[in-house]
Amino acid sequence: MKHFGIKVSCIEPGVFVTKLTDCGLQRHEKQELWKHLPSDVKKQYGEDYLKQSDTRQEKLMKKLSSTDLSQVVWCMEHALTAKYPRTRYTAGLDAKLLWIPMAYLPTFVADYLLEQDIVIDSNAV
């Protein structure tokens, strides 16, 4: 795009409180998907999978999410109006301290770190 005189900026937000991160809406969607899964797939995940998954997600949202959407708006405004906009913008403390640094790690290390808080049912087949 540079050839055409267009500057591209990437805005990488962390977790913000929006409908996309609404645990209640996501719980409903997961339950609808769960209803239509074959019984053998449900058995592999285990009976308590949805409950454990929802609990984990709610804990993460409480720890990581921010209600201050002005951080994202500022990035957008700066990218559009600055004489020299940045190539990358990060909005949110979790993006700056967790997600962006994790992107630079080798994949197997990032996978390992993310798996440390995964939901596993010990009774699953």
PyMOL commands that set and color helices and strands:
alter all, ss='L'
color gray80, all
select helices_A, chain A and resi 2-4+19-21+23-35+39-45+49-64+70-81+93-103+107-115
alter helices_A, ss='H'
color red, helices_A
select strands_A, chain A and resi 10-13+88-91
alter strands_A, ss='S'
color yellow, strands_A
deselect
rebuild
show_as cartoon
